[in-house]
Amino acid sequence: MRTALVIGTGLIGTSAALALTQRGVTVHLADHDPEQARTAAALGAGTDQAPEGPVDLAIVAAPPAHVARVLADAMRRGAARGYVDVASVKGGPRRELEALGLDLTTYIGTHPMSGREKSGPLAATGDLFEGRPWVLTPTRDTDTEVLNLALELVSHCRAVPVVMDADAHDRAVALVSHMPHLVSNMVAARLEHAEEAAVRLCGQGIRDVTRIAASEPHMWIDILSANPGPVADLLSDVAADLDETVRALRALQSSDEAERGEGTAGIEDVLRRGNAGQVRVPGKHGSAPRAYETVVVLIDDQPGQLARIFADAGRAGVNIEDVRIEHATGQQAGLVQLSVEPKAVPLLEEALRERGWALRR
């Protein structure tokens, strides 16, 4: 691939353009808002000048509701040798293109499984997709050259290609992305009118659960409007679990011992099923999940503290697998939770204590 046209210079489109440009591809940028395309160009994502002829690959990064229209326009004017979109829903756009009677041998639907709570070109980074799955949904009609161009795009973005059926993809993202986003928003909505004294008690747990609720609502309306059925089916299952959990909690309030026992069993069931599901979430770099132990370090909220901890761990020969920070309420301090291999715990704890760090259990 020598040339590309990115249509839609939001977070995903601009990030892909940055990655391609960094690898020597000449990228042309287009957007319904010319100012946004100019912003992406100023960031080094390419040029907002139109190409003089067909490019190798056109990448449509428009919202799902507009993907088919934008693709159809590009295909009818012969903008490229191959066409991909990066929308988070795959079955609907393809069916729309088929209904328009377009030749789909030059098209393949794709979806990079990466993003941020922020949107727009200013949030873009050239490494956004690195190590992340990038779904490709070819059909029997997809031309081999177009599939190879899409694979080259994924390679340039340093993502991991995953081939799926379009409708299977839509059911999968409903499960791992769309439904959790709505549930996160529902939990966050409980905080909107909560008493300030209660909100001040928020810790890492509520931050984890509500983090994705900070995303742009208009973008998510577009996404959910393109995949409503699978999401509704999953939320129906969640609603059934909620009903059962509410009944179990009410039973725990009963004065009847047998009823309290049923309530305990109901709560235990949902917690155990949650445990069983959570361990299936892939671990680092998409590998099988592994069990780590946590070393907790008390730090002051001062520049350089994290760098010192990592440096001290490195000198001890310990690899930090993951890190989380819990800030203390009303204090300029926090707890750093370092996830490491179980066998490395004694070595890391000894090294950190020797260097003056205060550890917590």
C-alpha positions in Angstrom: 0.0 0.0 0.0 1.4 3.3 -1.1 -1.6 5.6 -0.9 -4.7 5.8 1.3 -7.8 8.0 1.7 -9.2 8.3 5.2 -12.8 9.6 5.1 -13.7 10.7 8.6 -11.1 12.2 10.8 -12.3 11.5 14.3 -10.4 9.4 16.9 -10.3 6.2 14.8 -9.8 7.6 11.4 -7.0 10.0 12.5 -5.3 7.3 14.6 -5.2 5.0 11.6 -4.0 7.9 9.4 -1.2 8.6 11.9 -0.1 5.0 11.9 -0.1 4.8 8.1 1.8 8.1 7.7 4.4 6.9 10.2 5.0 3.9 8.0 5.5 5.8 4.8 2.0 5.7 3.3 0.8 8.8 1.6 -2.5 9.6 3.4 -5.2 11.9 2.1 -7.8 13.1 4.7 -11.4 14.0 4.1 -14.3 14.9 6.4 -17.7 16.4 6.2 -16.2 19.1 8.5 -13.2 20.5 6.6 -11.8 22.1 9.8 -11.6 18.6 11.4 -9.6 17.3 8.5 -7.3 20.3 8.7 -6.8 19.6 12.4 -5.8 16.0 11.6 -3.4 17.2 8.9 -1.8 19.6 11.3 -1.2 16.7 13.7 0.8 14.9 11.0 -1.9 12.4 9.9 -1.6 13.3 6.2 -2.8 16.0 3.8 -6.3 17.4 3.5 -5.7 17.8 -0.2 -7.8 15.5 -2.4 -5.8 12.8 -4.3 -5.3 13.3 -8.0 -6.6 9.8 -8.8 -7.6 6.5 -7.2 -5.7 5.5 -4.1 -4.8 2.0 -3.0 -7.2 1.9 -0.1 -10.1 4.0 1.1 -10.8 3.8 4.8 -14.3 5.0 5.9 -14.4 6.1 9.5 -17.9 7.4 9.6 -20.6 6.6 12.3 -22.4 3.3 11.6 -25.6 5.1 10.5 -23.7 6.9 7.7 -21.1 4.2 6.7 -23.1 2.7 3.8 -23.8 6.2 2.2 -20.2 7.3 2.5 -18.9 4.0 1.1 -21.4 4.1 -1.8 -20.3 7.6 -2.7 -16.6 6.7 -2.7 -17.2 3.5 -4.7 -19.3 5.2 -7.3 -16.6 7.8 -8.0 -13.9 5.2 -8.1 -11.9 6.7 -5.2 -9.8 3.6 -4.5 -8.8 0.0 -5.6 -10.2 -1.3 -2.3 -12.6 -0.1 0.4 -12.9 -0.8 4.1 -14.9 0.7 6.9 -14.0 0.7 10.6 -17.5 1.0 12.1 -18.3 -1.0 15.2 -21.2 -2.8 13.5 -20.7 -4.9 10.4 -23.9 -6.7 9.3 -26.1 -3.7 8.7 -23.7 -1.6 6.5 -23.0 -4.6 4.3 -26.7 -5.3 3.8 -27.3 -1.6 2.9 -24.6 -1.7 0.3 -26.1 -4.9 -1.2 -29.5 -3.2 -1.3 -27.9 -0.4 -3.3 -26.7 -2.9 -5.9 -23.0 -2.1 -5.5 -20.2 -4.4 -6.5 -18.8 -5.6 -3.1 -15.8 -7.5 -4.4 -13.7 -4.4 -3.6 -15.1 -4.0 -0.1 -14.4 -5.6 3.3 -15.9 -4.6 6.6 -13.5 -4.2 9.5 -13.6 -3.1 13.1 -10.5 -2.2 15.2 -11.3 -3.2 18.8 -9.7 -0.1 20.4 -10.8 3.3 21.5 -10.9 6.0 24.2 -13.5 7.8 26.2 -12.4 11.0 24.3 -13.3 11.6 20.6 -12.1 13.8 17.8 -8.7 14.1 16.0 -7.0 15.7 19.1 -7.5 12.5 21.0 -5.9 10.3 18.3 -2.6 8.5 18.6 -0.6 6.5 16.1 -0.3 3.6 18.6 -4.0 3.3 19.4 -4.4 -0.1 17.8 -1.1 -1.6 18.8 -1.6 -5.2 20.1 -5.4 -4.9 19.8 -7.7 -7.2 17.9 -8.8 -5.8 14.5 -11.8 -7.8 13.1 -12.1 -8.5 9.4 -15.4 -9.8 7.9 -14.7 -11.0 4.4 -17.2 -12.9 2.4 -16.9 -15.3 -0.6 -17.2 -12.2 -2.8 -14.3 -10.4 -1.3 -11.4 -10.0 -3.8 -8.1 -11.4 -2.5 -6.3 -8.1 -3.3 -8.7 -6.2 -1.1 -8.3 -8.7 1.7 -4.5 -8.3 1.4 -4.8 -4.5 1.5 -6.9 -4.7 4.7 -4.4 -7.1 6.2 -1.6 -4.6 5.3 -3.6 -1.8 7.0 -3.9 -3.9 10.2 -0.2 -4.7 10.0 0.8 -1.0 9.6 -1.4 -0.2 12.7 0.4 -3.1 14.6 -3.0 -4.7 15.4 -3.9 -8.4 15.5 -6.2 -9.5 12.6 -9.2 -11.6 13.6 -11.5 -13.0 10.9 -15.2 -13.3 11.7 -18.6 -13.5 10.1 -20.3 -10.1 10.2 -23.4 -11.1 12.2 -21.3 -13.1 14.6 -19.1 -10.0 15.1 -22.2 -7.9 15.9 -23.4 -10.4 18.5 -19.9 -10.5 20.0 -19.5 -6.7 20.3 -22.9 -6.5 21.8 -21.7 -8.8 24.6 -18.2 -7.4 25.2 -18.7 -3.7 24.4 -22.2 -2.3 23.7 -24.1 -4.0 26.6 -21.4 -3.2 29.2 -21.4 0.4 28.1 -25.1 0.8 28.8 -24.7 -1.0 32.1 -21.8 1.3 33.1 -24.0 4.3 32.3 -26.9 2.9 34.4 -24.6 2.6 37.4 -23.1 6.0 36.8 -26.6 7.5 36.5 -27.3 6.5 40.2 -24.6 9.1 41.1 -26.2 12.0 39.3 -28.4 13.1 42.3 -26.7 11.2 45.1 -25.7 13.1 48.2 -22.3 14.7 48.1 -21.2 12.9 51.2 -21.8 9.6 49.5 -20.1 10.6 46.3 -17.0 11.6 48.2 -16.6 8.0 49.3 -16.1 6.8 45.7 -13.1 4.5 45.4 -11.4 2.5 42.6 -14.3 0.0 42.3 -16.8 2.6 41.3 -14.2 4.3 39.0 -13.6 1.0 37.2 -17.3 0.3 36.7 -18.2 3.8 35.5 -15.1 4.7 33.5 -16.6 4.1 30.1 -19.7 6.1 31.0 -17.7 9.2 30.2 -18.0 8.5 26.4 -19.8 10.8 24.0 -23.6 10.1 24.1 -24.2 11.1 20.4 -21.6 8.6 19.2 -23.1 5.8 21.2 -26.6 6.6 20.0 -25.2 6.0 16.5 -23.6 2.7 17.5 -26.5 1.3 19.5 -29.0 2.3 16.7 -27.0 0.1 14.4 -27.0 -3.0 16.7 -30.2 -2.7 18.8 -31.4 -6.3 18.7 -28.4 -8.2 20.1 -27.9 -5.5 22.8 -31.6 -5.7 23.8 -31.4 -9.5 24.1 -28.4 -9.3 26.4 -29.9 -6.6 28.5 -33.0 -8.8 28.9 -30.8 -11.5 30.3 -29.1 -8.9 32.7 -32.6 -7.7 33.7 -33.5 -11.3 34.7 -30.4 -11.6 36.8 -31.2 -8.3 38.4 -34.7 -9.4 39.3 -33.4 -12.6 40.8 -30.7 -10.7 42.8 -33.3 -8.2 44.1 -35.5 -11.1 45.3 -32.5 -12.7 47.0 -31.6 -9.5 48.7 -35.2 -9.0 49.9 -35.1 -12.5 51.2 -32.0 -11.7 53.3 -34.2 -9.2 55.2 -36.7 -11.9 56.2 -37.0 -13.1 59.8 -37.6 -16.6 58.3 -34.4 -18.6 58.4 -35.3 -20.8 55.4 -36.0 -17.7 53.3 -32.7 -16.1 54.4 -31.0 -19.3 53.3 -32.6 -19.0 49.8 -31.5 -15.4 49.6 -27.9 -16.3 50.5 -27.9 -19.1 47.9 -29.2 -16.6 45.2 -26.5 -14.1 46.0 -23.9 -16.7 46.0 -25.0 -18.0 42.6 -24.7 -14.7 40.9 -21.3 -14.0 42.5 -20.0 -17.4 41.5 -21.2 -17.0 37.9 -19.6 -13.6 37.9 -16.3 -15.2 39.0 -16.6 -17.8 36.3 -17.1 -15.2 33.6 -14.4 -12.9 34.8 -11.7 -15.5 34.6 -12.5 -15.9 30.9 -11.5 -12.3 30.1 -8.2 -12.5 28.2 -5.0 -11.4 30.1 -2.0 -9.4 28.9 -1.6 -9.1 25.2 -4.8 -11.2 24.7 -3.2 -14.3 26.2 -4.9 -16.7 28.5 -5.6 -15.0 31.9 -3.0 -15.6 34.6 -3.1 -15.3 38.3 -1.0 -12.5 39.7 -0.5 -11.3 43.3 -0.6 -7.7 44.4 2.0 -5.7 46.2 0.6 -2.5 47.6 2.8 0.6 48.1 1.9 3.8 49.9 3.1 6.9 47.9 3.0 10.7 48.2 1.3 12.6 45.4 4.6 14.0 44.1 6.3 14.0 40.7 8.5 11.0 40.1 7.1 8.6 42.6 5.9 6.0 40.1 9.1 6.2 38.1 11.1 5.5 41.3 8.9 2.4 42.1 9.3 1.0 38.6 13.1 1.7 38.6 13.4 0.0 42.0 11.4 -3.0 40.8 13.6 -3.2 37.7 16.8 -3.2 39.7 15.3 -6.1 41.7 14.7 -7.9 38.4 10.9 -7.9 38.9 8.5 -7.3 35.9 5.4 -5.3 36.8 2.5 -7.0 35.0 -0.1 -4.4 35.8 -0.5 -1.3 37.9 -3.5 0.5 39.5 -3.6 3.6 41.7 -6.1 4.3 44.4 -6.0 7.9 45.6 -6.7 8.6 49.2 -9.8 10.8 49.8 -8.8 14.2 51.1 -5.1 13.4 51.2 -2.1 14.0 48.9 -1.3 10.3 49.0 -2.4 7.1 47.3 -1.9 3.3 47.1 -0.1 1.8 44.1 -1.2 -1.8 43.5 1.5 -3.7 41.6 0.5 -7.0 40.0 3.4 -9.4 39.7 4.1 -13.1 39.4 3.5 -14.9 42.8 7.1 -16.1 43.0 8.3 -12.5 42.6 6.4 -11.1 45.6 9.0 -11.7 48.3 11.8 -10.4 46.2 9.9 -7.2 45.3 8.7 -6.6 48.9 12.2 -6.9 50.2 13.7 -4.6 47.5 11.0 -1.9 48.1 11.4 -2.0 51.9 15.2 -1.7 51.6 14.6 1.5 49.5 12.3 3.0 52.1 8.9 2.3 50.6 6.0 1.7 53.0 4.0 -1.4 52.0 0.4 -2.3 52.9 -1.4 -5.6 53.0 
